[in-house]
Amino acid sequence: MLKNLLIVAIGGGVGSALRYLLQETLHKQIDNFEPYGTFVVNILGCLLLGLLAGYAEQEKLINSSLNLLLISGFCGGFTTFSTFALQGNTLFISSKPVQAILYIGLSVVVGLLAAYFGYKLTKP
């Protein structure tokens, strides 16, 4: 059990650090990009999670420890649903309902499509 916790913690730490780096880079490179750095991270995370889940289901390249490291740890740390929820609320509170609806709707729809596409990429 302790070994599994450490594996998840390592993956989560790396995922969280990479999320921060990617979001900050996007926010600095593109004016007024916030909160869409979160959008990009969530879509990439959904795609990666779909790919990993597809490989794990086929038992290709992913054993139980790697599954914990990449799916529970890395993707759990990398994707930012709680931040997504907070930023969606902030847009509503800031009287930007159209932006809020677009941000929330696109995140959900495109995220689901990205996860599906990632999963399908693993199929022969």
Number of C-alpha atoms within 10 A of each C-alpha: 6 7 9 14 13 14 20 25 19 18 24 24 16 19 22 20 15 16 24 16 12 17 21 15 12 19 17 12 10 11 8 10 15 15 19 18 20 27 25 18 20 25 23 19 25 27 23 21 24 25 23 24 20 21 20 18 12 12 11 11 10 18 12 11 13 17 19 23 25 26 24 17 25 28 26 22 23 27 24 18 15 9 14 20 11 12 19 21 16 15 17 14 11 10 11 13 15 11 13 19 14 12 19 17 12 14 21 16 11 16 21 16 16 22 23 17 16 22 21 13 14 17 10 4
